[in-house]
Amino acid sequence: MSRSGFRWPAGNGAAHARGQSGTRIEWPRTLGAKGPHPLRADHLRFVREAPSRGALHCFVLDCSGSMLANAQLALAKGLLVALFGRARADRHEAALICFGGVSADLRFGPAIPRGWSERWLNPIGGGGGTPFVPAIERAAQLLARAAQRKPAQARWLWVLTDGRSGGTPARPDDADRVVVIDFESGTVPLNRCEQLARRWGGECLTPARLIARP
């Protein structure tokens, strides 16, 4: 954490470069500058794309029974308080999807948060299955609607989990960046969070690494 509060990680997702100014060549102007000469770097002209307008941070929180071990769910809630505070300070939208037991429910947003409420986590969790696939499908639907509503908005998908879930959901198409926060605390690590982040072209961080970011 910094003195001014949490800062978003840079991320290294596959879609990180989408929307950046100057990434696409504008061939008519380039060919006009080239004329009859061989193409050189100084002939290149690029499309001036509009910058991204704000961001949406969609948080998917694992509230299953395994997250109660070693107070991992309490730690995840503490990180969410900081993340929601950062979103509020930056005037970014946020959404919260919680999954545990047999349900995956939208608990907040998408909207600019005014703070944090404990009631968003109740009565989610308490053992049973870990409906990770339905949670990601719910997030994909939310991000798809956001892409239609505000196409210039940057869309982040945050997954806070210990990876102790079955199923391999598809990466949501409309997530520009993916960050998986790994809360695994077992003595024999499964490294599923790291595998998921790699499969989705995202970034995997432990809570300690996230907190230590300048």
Accessible surface in RSA format (square Angstrom, percent):
REM  Atomic radii and reference values for relative SASA: ProtOr
REM  Chains: A
REM  Algorithm: Lee & Richards
REM  Probe-radius: 1.40
REM  Slices: 20
REM RES _ NUM      All-atoms   Total-Side   Main-Chain    Non-polar    All polar
REM                ABS   REL    ABS   REL    ABS   REL    ABS   REL    ABS   REL
RES MET A   1    92.34  47.8  56.36  37.3  35.98  85.7  53.12  45.2  39.22  52.0
RES SER A   2    29.89  25.3  11.71  15.6  18.18  41.9  20.38  43.4   9.51  13.3
RES ARG A   3   251.28 105.5 207.03 105.5  44.26 105.4  94.79 129.6 156.49  94.8
RES SER A   4    80.22  67.8  48.68  65.0  31.54  72.7  55.56 118.3  24.66  34.5
RES GLY A   5    26.99  33.3   0.00   N/A  26.99  33.3  26.72  73.3   0.27   0.6
RES PHE A   6     6.84   3.4   2.83   1.7   4.02  10.5   2.94   1.8   3.91  11.2
RES ARG A   7   134.14  56.3 127.56  65.0   6.58  15.7  36.58  50.0  97.56  59.1
RES TRP A   8    46.24  18.6  24.39  11.8  21.85  51.3  24.39  13.0  21.85  35.4
RES PRO A   9     3.47   2.5   0.00   0.0   3.47  12.6   2.32   1.9   1.15   7.1
RES ALA A  10    73.18  67.3  60.59  93.5  12.59  28.6  69.93  98.5   3.25   8.6
RES GLY A  11    14.30  17.6   0.00   N/A  14.30  17.6   2.50   6.9  11.81  26.4
RES ASN A  12   105.25  72.6  82.82  80.0  22.43  54.0  35.88  86.3  69.38  67.1
RES GLY A  13     6.97   8.6   0.00   N/A   6.97   8.6   0.00   0.0   6.97  15.6
RES ALA A  14    92.02  84.6  50.41  77.8  41.61  94.7  63.49  89.4  28.53  75.6
RES ALA A  15    12.13  11.2   6.08   9.4   6.05  13.8  10.42  14.7   1.71   4.5
RES HIS A  16    61.71  33.7  54.85  38.1   6.86  17.5  35.03  36.1  26.69  31.1
RES ALA A  17    54.15  49.8  50.83  78.4   3.31   7.5  51.16  72.1   2.98   7.9
RES ARG A  18   137.08  57.6 111.24  56.7  25.84  61.5  73.61 100.6  63.47  38.5
RES GLY A  19    45.95  56.7   0.00   N/A  45.95  56.7  30.29  83.1  15.66  35.1
RES GLN A  20    79.91  44.7  73.99  54.1   5.91  14.1  32.57  69.3  47.34  35.9
RES SER A  21    83.87  70.9  55.58  74.2  28.29  65.2  33.54  71.4  50.32  70.5
RES GLY A  22    29.35  36.2   0.00   N/A  29.35  36.2  15.46  42.4  13.89  31.1
RES THR A  23    71.13  50.6  38.24  38.8  32.89  78.4  38.01  51.0  33.13  50.1
RES ARG A  24   135.99  57.1 132.35  67.5   3.64   8.7  61.45  84.0  74.54  45.2
RES ILE A  25    59.85  34.1  42.21  31.4  17.65  42.5  42.21  30.4  17.65  47.9
RES GLU A  26    54.47  31.3  51.70  39.1   2.76   6.6  15.70  30.4  38.77  31.7
RES TRP A  27   122.52  49.2 120.90  58.5   1.62   3.8  97.47  52.0  25.05  40.6
RES PRO A  28   105.02  76.5  87.63  79.9  17.39  63.2  95.38  78.7   9.64  59.9
RES ARG A  29    92.22  38.7  81.59  41.6  10.63  25.3  48.71  66.6  43.50  26.4
RES THR A  30     0.00   0.0   0.00   0.0   0.00   0.0   0.00   0.0   0.00   0.0
RES LEU A  31    98.68  55.0  91.11  65.2   7.57  19.0  91.40  64.2   7.28  19.6
RES GLY A  32    61.53  75.9   0.00   N/A  61.53  75.9  38.21 104.9  23.32  52.2
RES ALA A  33    39.52  36.3   8.45  13.0  31.07  70.7  20.14  28.4  19.38  51.3
RES LYS A  34    50.02  24.4  49.92  30.6   0.10   0.2  21.69  19.5  28.33  30.2
RES GLY A  35    35.64  43.9   0.00   N/A  35.64  43.9  25.47  69.9  10.17  22.8
RES PRO A  36   127.76  93.1  88.37  80.6  39.39 143.2 100.03  82.6  27.73 172.3
RES HIS A  37    99.72  54.5  98.49  68.5   1.23   3.1  54.99  56.7  44.73  52.0
RES PRO A  38   108.56  79.1  98.73  90.0   9.83  35.7 108.04  89.2   0.52   3.3
RES LEU A  39    85.80  47.8  57.21  40.9  28.59  71.9  57.21  40.2  28.59  76.9
RES ARG A  40   124.96  52.5 117.56  59.9   7.39  17.6  63.28  86.5  61.68  37.4
RES ALA A  41    85.58  78.7  65.30 100.8  20.28  46.1  68.86  97.0  16.72  44.3
RES ASP A  42    91.01  63.8  67.86  67.5  23.15  54.7  51.50 121.2  39.51  39.4
RES HIS A  43     9.86   5.4   9.86   6.9   0.00   0.0   6.30   6.5   3.56   4.1
RES LEU A  44    51.01  28.4  39.61  28.3  11.40  28.7  39.61  27.8  11.40  30.7
RES ARG A  45    77.92  32.7  76.26  38.9   1.66   4.0  15.27  20.9  62.66  38.0
RES PHE A  46    81.94  41.0  74.03  45.9   7.90  20.6  74.03  44.9   7.90  22.6
RES VAL A  47    34.89  23.0  34.01  30.8   0.88   2.1  34.34  29.8   0.54   1.5
RES ARG A  48   195.80  82.2 166.95  85.1  28.85  68.7  70.96  97.0 124.84  75.7
RES GLU A  49    38.44  22.1  25.14  19.0  13.31  31.7  20.44  39.5  18.00  14.7
RES ALA A  50    71.07  65.3  46.27  71.4  24.80  56.4  52.19  73.5  18.88  50.0
RES PRO A  51   104.77  76.4  98.24  89.6   6.52  23.7 104.68  86.4   0.08   0.5
RES SER A  52    65.45  55.3  37.56  50.1  27.89  64.3  39.72  84.6  25.73  36.1
RES ARG A  53   184.18  77.3 170.23  86.8  13.95  33.2  59.51  81.3 124.67  75.6
RES GLY A  54    40.12  49.5   0.00   N/A  40.12  49.5  25.45  69.8  14.68  32.9
RES ALA A  55     5.82   5.4   4.85   7.5   0.97   2.2   4.85   6.8   0.97   2.6
RES LEU A  56     0.00   0.0   0.00   0.0   0.00   0.0   0.00   0.0   0.00   0.0
RES HIS A  57     0.24   0.1   0.24   0.2   0.00   0.0   0.23   0.2   0.00   0.0
RES CYS A  58     0.00   0.0   0.00   0.0   0.00   0.0   0.00   0.0   0.00   0.0
RES PHE A  59     0.00   0.0   0.00   0.0   0.00   0.0   0.00   0.0   0.00   0.0
RES VAL A  60     0.00   0.0   0.00   0.0   0.00   0.0   0.00   0.0   0.00   0.0
RES LEU A  61     0.00   0.0   0.00   0.0   0.00   0.0   0.00   0.0   0.00   0.0
RES ASP A  62     0.01   0.0   0.01   0.0   0.00   0.0   0.00   0.0   0.01   0.0
RES CYS A  63     1.90   1.4   1.20   1.3   0.70   1.6   0.53   1.3   1.37   1.5
RES SER A  64     1.64   1.4   1.64   2.2   0.00   0.0   1.64   3.5   0.00   0.0
RES GLY A  65    24.61  30.4   0.00   N/A  24.61  30.4  14.39  39.5  10.22  22.9
RES SER A  66    47.73  40.3  28.05  37.4  19.67  45.3  38.02  81.0   9.71  13.6
RES MET A  67     0.06   0.0   0.00   0.0   0.06   0.1   0.06   0.0   0.00   0.0
RES LEU A  68   105.67  58.8  88.22  63.1  17.45  43.9  89.60  62.9  16.07  43.2
RES ALA A  69    52.04  47.8  39.98  61.7  12.06  27.4  50.89  71.7   1.15   3.0
RES ASN A  70   106.53  73.5  72.13  69.7  34.40  82.8  27.45  66.1  79.08  76.4
RES ALA A  71    61.91  56.9  49.68  76.7  12.24  27.8  56.85  80.1   5.07  13.4
RES GLN A  72    25.49  14.3  25.49  18.6   0.00   0.0   1.11   2.4  24.38  18.5
RES LEU A  73    25.57  14.2  25.57  18.3   0.00   0.0  25.57  18.0   0.00   0.0
RES ALA A  74    62.44  57.4  49.40  76.2  13.04  29.7  51.51  72.5  10.93  29.0
RES LEU A  75    68.53  38.2  60.67  43.4   7.86  19.8  67.41  47.3   1.12   3.0
RES ALA A  76     0.00   0.0   0.00   0.0   0.00   0.0   0.00   0.0   0.00   0.0
RES LYS A  77    53.34  26.0  53.22  32.7   0.12   0.3  11.59  10.4  41.75  44.5
RES GLY A  78    41.78  51.5   0.00   N/A  41.78  51.5  32.65  89.6   9.13  20.5
RES LEU A  79     4.99   2.8   3.97   2.8   1.02   2.6   4.21   3.0   0.78   2.1
RES LEU A  80     0.00   0.0   0.00   0.0   0.00   0.0   0.00   0.0   0.00   0.0
RES VAL A  81    72.10  47.4  68.18  61.7   3.92   9.4  68.18  59.2   3.92  10.6
RES ALA A  82    26.07  24.0  14.01  21.6  12.06  27.4  23.96  33.7   2.11   5.6
RES LEU A  83     0.61   0.3   0.61   0.4   0.00   0.0   0.61   0.4   0.00   0.0
RES PHE A  84     2.17   1.1   1.28   0.8   0.89   2.3   1.58   1.0   0.59   1.7
RES GLY A  85    37.65  46.4   0.00   N/A  37.65  46.4  31.12  85.4   6.53  14.6
RES ARG A  86    37.42  15.7  32.49  16.6   4.93  11.7   6.76   9.2  30.66  18.6
RES ALA A  87     0.00   0.0   0.00   0.0   0.00   0.0   0.00   0.0   0.00   0.0
RES ARG A  88   124.11  52.1 120.99  61.7   3.12   7.4  21.33  29.2 102.78  62.3
RES ALA A  89    68.14  62.7  31.41  48.5  36.73  83.6  43.69  61.5  24.45  64.8
RES ASP A  90    51.88  36.3  31.71  31.6  20.17  47.7  13.29  31.3  38.59  38.5
RES ARG A  91   165.42  69.5 151.79  77.4  13.62  32.4  61.24  83.7 104.17  63.1
RES HIS A  92    32.45  17.7  32.14  22.3   0.31   0.8  15.59  16.1  16.85  19.6
RES GLU A  93    18.50  10.6  18.09  13.7   0.41   1.0   4.97   9.6  13.54  11.1
RES ALA A  94     0.00   0.0   0.00   0.0   0.00   0.0   0.00   0.0   0.00   0.0
RES ALA A  95     0.00   0.0   0.00   0.0   0.00   0.0   0.00   0.0   0.00   0.0
RES LEU A  96     0.00   0.0   0.00   0.0   0.00   0.0   0.00   0.0   0.00   0.0
RES ILE A  97     0.00   0.0   0.00   0.0   0.00   0.0   0.00   0.0   0.00   0.0
RES CYS A  98     0.00   0.0   0.00   0.0   0.00   0.0   0.00   0.0   0.00   0.0
RES PHE A  99     0.02   0.0   0.02   0.0   0.00   0.0   0.02   0.0   0.00   0.0
RES GLY A 100     2.40   3.0   0.00   N/A   2.40   3.0   0.00   0.0   2.40   5.4
RES GLY A 101    14.40  17.8   0.00   N/A  14.40  17.8  12.57  34.5   1.83   4.1
RES VAL A 102   146.03  96.1 115.59 104.6  30.44  73.3 119.55 103.9  26.48  71.8
RES SER A 103    39.38  33.3  33.82  45.1   5.56  12.8  28.75  61.2  10.62  14.9
RES ALA A 104    15.66  14.4   2.75   4.2  12.91  29.4   2.75   3.9  12.91  34.2
RES ASP A 105    48.19  33.8  48.07  47.8   0.11   0.3  12.76  30.0  35.43  35.3
RES LEU A 106    58.14  32.4  35.11  25.1  23.03  57.9  35.11  24.7  23.03  62.0
RES ARG A 107    61.20  25.7  42.50  21.7  18.70  44.5   8.64  11.8  52.56  31.9
RES PHE A 108    38.88  19.5  32.16  19.9   6.72  17.5  38.64  23.4   0.24   0.7
RES GLY A 109    27.04  33.3   0.00   N/A  27.04  33.3   6.44  17.7  20.60  46.1
RES PRO A 110    49.50  36.1  30.37  27.7  19.13  69.5  30.37  25.1  19.13 118.9
RES ALA A 111    41.17  37.9  37.99  58.6   3.18   7.2  41.17  58.0   0.00   0.0
RES ILE A 112    58.00  33.0  43.59  32.5  14.42  34.7  43.59  31.4  14.42  39.1
RES PRO A 113     1.03   0.8   0.19   0.2   0.84   3.1   0.22   0.2   0.81   5.1
RES ARG A 114   211.48  88.8 199.37 101.6  12.11  28.8  70.05  95.7 141.43  85.7
RES GLY A 115    35.25  43.5   0.00   N/A  35.25  43.5  32.22  88.4   3.03   6.8
RES TRP A 116    53.87  21.6  18.42   8.9  35.45  83.2  19.17  10.2  34.70  56.3
RES SER A 117    28.60  24.2  23.72  31.7   4.88  11.2  19.98  42.5   8.62  12.1
RES GLU A 118    94.02  54.0  89.54  67.7   4.48  10.7  59.94 115.9  34.08  27.8
RES ARG A 119   171.10  71.8 161.85  82.5   9.25  22.0  63.15  86.3 107.95  65.4
RES TRP A 120    19.15   7.7  18.13   8.8   1.02   2.4  15.94   8.5   3.21   5.2
RES LEU A 121     9.78   5.4   6.99   5.0   2.79   7.0   6.99   4.9   2.79   7.5
RES ASN A 122    93.52  64.5  87.38  84.4   6.14  14.8  24.13  58.1  69.39  67.1
RES PRO A 123   121.97  88.9  96.98  88.4  24.99  90.8 104.13  86.0  17.84 110.9
RES ILE A 124    22.90  13.0   2.86   2.1  20.04  48.3   4.62   3.3  18.28  49.6
RES GLY A 125    21.90  27.0   0.00   N/A  21.90  27.0   1.76   4.8  20.14  45.1
RES GLY A 126    69.37  85.5   0.00   N/A  69.37  85.5  32.19  88.3  37.17  83.3
RES GLY A 127    24.62  30.4   0.00   N/A  24.62  30.4  22.93  62.9   1.69   3.8
RES GLY A 128    74.79  92.2   0.00   N/A  74.79  92.2  38.17 104.7  36.62  82.0
RES GLY A 129    43.00  53.0   0.00   N/A  43.00  53.0  35.72  98.0   7.28  16.3
RES THR A 130    31.00  22.0  13.99  14.2  17.01  40.5   3.07   4.1  27.93  42.2
RES PRO A 131    20.45  14.9  10.97  10.0   9.48  34.5  20.31  16.8   0.14   0.9
RES PHE A 132    10.22   5.1   9.43   5.8   0.80   2.1   9.43   5.7   0.80   2.3
RES VAL A 133    44.58  29.3  44.09  39.9   0.49   1.2  44.09  38.3   0.49   1.3
RES PRO A 134    65.24  47.5  60.54  55.2   4.70  17.1  61.44  50.7   3.80  23.6
RES ALA A 135     0.00   0.0   0.00   0.0   0.00   0.0   0.00   0.0   0.00   0.0
RES ILE A 136     1.65   0.9   1.65   1.2   0.00   0.0   1.65   1.2   0.00   0.0
RES GLU A 137    93.41  53.6  90.86  68.7   2.54   6.1  33.18  64.2  60.23  49.2
RES ARG A 138    86.46  36.3  84.58  43.1   1.88   4.5  19.80  27.1  66.67  40.4
RES ALA A 139     0.00   0.0   0.00   0.0   0.00   0.0   0.00   0.0   0.00   0.0
RES ALA A 140    31.53  29.0  27.88  43.0   3.64   8.3  28.49  40.1   3.04   8.0
RES GLN A 141    99.71  55.8  94.19  68.8   5.52  13.1  32.88  70.0  66.83  50.7
RES LEU A 142     3.91   2.2   2.85   2.0   1.05   2.6   2.91   2.0   1.00   2.7
RES LEU A 143     0.03   0.0   0.03   0.0   0.00   0.0   0.03   0.0   0.00   0.0
RES ALA A 144    36.33  33.4  35.04  54.1   1.29   2.9  35.46  49.9   0.87   2.3
RES ARG A 145   134.44  56.4 130.79  66.7   3.65   8.7  70.83  96.8  63.62  38.6
RES ALA A 146     1.25   1.2   0.34   0.5   0.92   2.1   0.85   1.2   0.40   1.1
RES ALA A 147    18.12  16.7  13.19  20.4   4.93  11.2  13.35  18.8   4.77  12.6
RES GLN A 148   155.69  87.1 125.65  91.8  30.04  71.5  46.46  98.9 109.23  82.8
RES ARG A 149   119.36  50.1  87.37  44.5  31.99  76.2  73.54 100.5  45.82  27.8
RES LYS A 150    86.14  42.0  81.86  50.2   4.28  10.2  53.55  48.2  32.60  34.7
RES PRO A 151   102.65  74.8  83.11  75.8  19.54  71.0  84.18  69.5  18.46 114.7
RES ALA A 152    43.42  39.9  29.30  45.2  14.12  32.1  39.70  55.9   3.72   9.8
RES GLN A 153     8.40   4.7   5.18   3.8   3.21   7.7   0.34   0.7   8.06   6.1
RES ALA A 154    27.69  25.5  24.90  38.4   2.78   6.3  27.69  39.0   0.00   0.0
RES ARG A 155    18.20   7.6  18.20   9.3   0.00   0.0   0.00   0.0  18.20  11.0
RES TRP A 156    14.90   6.0  14.90   7.2   0.00   0.0   8.63   4.6   6.27  10.2
RES LEU A 157     0.00   0.0   0.00   0.0   0.00   0.0   0.00   0.0   0.00   0.0
RES TRP A 158     0.00   0.0   0.00   0.0   0.00   0.0   0.00   0.0   0.00   0.0
RES VAL A 159     0.00   0.0   0.00   0.0   0.00   0.0   0.00   0.0   0.00   0.0
RES LEU A 160     0.00   0.0   0.00   0.0   0.00   0.0   0.00   0.0   0.00   0.0
RES THR A 161     3.81   2.7   3.81   3.9   0.00   0.0   3.53   4.7   0.28   0.4
RES ASP A 162     8.59   6.0   6.24   6.2   2.35   5.5   2.53   5.9   6.06   6.0
RES GLY A 163     8.06   9.9   0.00   N/A   8.06   9.9   6.93  19.0   1.13   2.5
RES ARG A 164    81.00  34.0  67.92  34.6  13.08  31.1  28.26  38.6  52.73  32.0
RES SER A 165    18.75  15.8   5.69   7.6  13.07  30.1   4.99  10.6  13.76  19.3
RES GLY A 166    56.78  70.0   0.00   N/A  56.78  70.0  40.69 111.7  16.08  36.0
RES GLY A 167    54.18  66.8   0.00   N/A  54.18  66.8  25.77  70.7  28.41  63.6
RES THR A 168    92.01  65.4  61.08  61.9  30.93  73.7  31.28  42.0  60.73  91.8
RES PRO A 169     8.74   6.4   1.76   1.6   6.98  25.4   6.85   5.7   1.89  11.7
RES ALA A 170    86.73  79.7  64.34  99.3  22.39  50.9  74.27 104.6  12.46  33.0
RES ARG A 171    55.38  23.3  43.35  22.1  12.03  28.6  33.07  45.2  22.30  13.5
RES PRO A 172     4.09   3.0   0.39   0.4   3.69  13.4   4.09   3.4   0.00   0.0
RES ASP A 173   126.46  88.6 105.96 105.5  20.49  48.5  33.09  77.9  93.36  93.1
RES ASP A 174    40.36  28.3  39.34  39.2   1.02   2.4   0.66   1.5  39.71  39.6
RES ALA A 175     0.00   0.0   0.00   0.0   0.00   0.0   0.00   0.0   0.00   0.0
RES ASP A 176    21.06  14.8  21.06  21.0   0.00   0.0  10.77  25.4  10.28  10.3
RES ARG A 177    54.74  23.0  54.74  27.9   0.00   0.0   3.34   4.6  51.40  31.1
RES VAL A 178     1.79   1.2   0.00   0.0   1.79   4.3   0.00   0.0   1.79   4.9
RES VAL A 179     0.28   0.2   0.28   0.3   0.00   0.0   0.28   0.2   0.00   0.0
RES VAL A 180     0.00   0.0   0.00   0.0   0.00   0.0   0.00   0.0   0.00   0.0
RES ILE A 181     0.00   0.0   0.00   0.0   0.00   0.0   0.00   0.0   0.00   0.0
RES ASP A 182    24.11  16.9  20.01  19.9   4.10   9.7   1.57   3.7  22.54  22.5
RES PHE A 183     1.77   0.9   0.00   0.0   1.77   4.6   1.61   1.0   0.16   0.5
RES GLU A 184    37.17  21.3  10.13   7.7  27.04  64.4   5.87  11.4  31.30  25.6
RES SER A 185    48.54  41.0  19.13  25.5  29.40  67.7  19.90  42.4  28.63  40.1
RES GLY A 186    37.78  46.6   0.00   N/A  37.78  46.6  22.23  61.0  15.55  34.8
RES THR A 187   139.60  99.3 105.54 107.0  34.06  81.2  89.23 119.9  50.37  76.1
RES VAL A 188   110.46  72.7 106.31  96.2   4.15  10.0 107.21  93.2   3.24   8.8
RES PRO A 189    78.17  57.0  64.50  58.8  13.67  49.7  64.50  53.3  13.67  84.9
RES LEU A 190    63.89  35.6  51.69  37.0  12.19  30.7  54.99  38.6   8.90  23.9
RES ASN A 191    69.28  47.8  68.93  66.6   0.36   0.9   5.59  13.4  63.70  61.6
RES ARG A 192   105.18  44.2 100.55  51.3   4.63  11.0  27.87  38.1  77.31  46.9
RES CYS A 193     2.92   2.2   0.55   0.6   2.38   5.6   1.23   3.1   1.69   1.8
RES GLU A 194    81.93  47.0  81.25  61.5   0.68   1.6  20.78  40.2  61.15  49.9
RES GLN A 195    76.21  42.6  73.83  54.0   2.37   5.7  18.80  40.0  57.40  43.5
RES LEU A 196    12.57   7.0  12.41   8.9   0.16   0.4  12.41   8.7   0.16   0.4
RES ALA A 197     2.69   2.5   2.69   4.1   0.00   0.0   2.69   3.8   0.00   0.0
RES ARG A 198   154.63  64.9 132.65  67.6  21.98  52.3  76.43 104.5  78.20  47.4
RES ARG A 199   134.25  56.4  98.35  50.1  35.90  85.5  55.89  76.4  78.37  47.5
RES TRP A 200     6.84   2.7   4.22   2.0   2.62   6.1   4.45   2.4   2.39   3.9
RES GLY A 201    27.05  33.4   0.00   N/A  27.05  33.4  25.49  69.9   1.56   3.5
RES GLY A 202    12.23  15.1   0.00   N/A  12.23  15.1   0.00   0.0  12.23  27.4
RES GLU A 203    22.56  13.0  20.17  15.3   2.39   5.7  11.37  22.0  11.19   9.1
RES CYS A 204    28.78  21.8  15.95  17.8  12.83  30.1   8.30  21.0  20.48  22.1
RES LEU A 205     0.62   0.3   0.04   0.0   0.58   1.4   0.62   0.4   0.00   0.0
RES THR A 206    57.21  40.7  57.21  58.0   0.00   0.0  54.01  72.5   3.20   4.8
RES PRO A 207    13.77  10.0  13.77  12.6   0.00   0.0  13.77  11.4   0.00   0.0
RES ALA A 208    73.52  67.6  61.12  94.3  12.41  28.2  67.48  95.0   6.04  16.0
RES ARG A 209   129.57  54.4 123.23  62.8   6.33  15.1  51.03  69.7  78.53  47.6
RES LEU A 210     0.60   0.3   0.10   0.1   0.50   1.3   0.10   0.1   0.50   1.3
RES ILE A 211    68.11  38.8  67.16  50.0   0.95   2.3  67.16  48.4   0.95   2.6
RES ALA A 212    79.06  72.7  48.83  75.3  30.24  68.8  58.61  82.5  20.46  54.2
RES ARG A 213    61.85  26.0  55.29  28.2   6.56  15.6  23.25  31.8  38.60  23.4
RES PRO A 214   120.97  88.2 102.82  93.7  18.15  66.0 114.23  94.3   6.74  41.9
END  Absolute sums over single chains surface
CHAIN  1 A    10957.3       8320.4       2636.9       6226.4       4730.9
END  Absolute sums over all chains
TOTAL         10957.3       8320.4       2636.9       6226.4       4730.9
